[in-house]
């Protein structure tokens, strides 16, 4: 049994934000042959669930590792198998400090995107990309009485760049802040990242670490590429990621994941 971990944007999804039919069929075949498949993404669970359904995860036991590995859900068993939360007091402290730097904060909760005001940077972008509605709640930080896997900050890229080191210096020993896109800063529990997630999933299913395969294209995939038994960069990946990868496959617009799996992992070529 192998564990195959796939990033979404720029890896599993092509430039039209779709999974090609070839890639879909190949991934389903890999599960039919007894392998485990996990979508490992920075997105919230509800922003990736529809892709798991498209890949018949509810039939074959596919997993969604969301919020960069803070939450892992088995769609066939309909249960969470791994869960990491942020501390409540730490959330309040991060929000206050983030605001002082000019950051907006955004929260994912039960299929919705929550923000304090409708001027939060990239709110519409997130809603459209993730296919999730957003809701504005005044004084949102005072109403957080539910656990969070991730706290997201957004701002114009130049504001993030100017202040990101100040934020990291204050919180890097208590959370894992990832600069996922120029306008976003994702904050997960300390030690949680995509690489940690693929190894936690492997341990859960008693799969040897050397039998894990990871596909990615961006810097937030770095730990996953480094920590997997075999780290595979897409042809469209950043040069920094390619240098760390064990292998390079075709691009996301050339069915790079399907090409690699068909060539190397399927029992029947």
Beta strands, then each sheet from edge to edge (+ up, - down):
strand 1: 3-6
strand 2: 36-40
strand 3: 63-66
strand 4: 71-74
strand 5: 79-83
strand 6: 104-109
strand 7: 112-115
strand 8: 133-136
strand 9: 150-154
strand 10: 175-181
strand 11: 184-189
strand 12: 212-216
strand 13: 230-233
strand 14: 247-248
sheet 1: 5+ 4- 3+ 2+ 1+ 12+ 13+ 14+
sheet 2: 8+ 7+ 6- 9+ 11- 10+
end
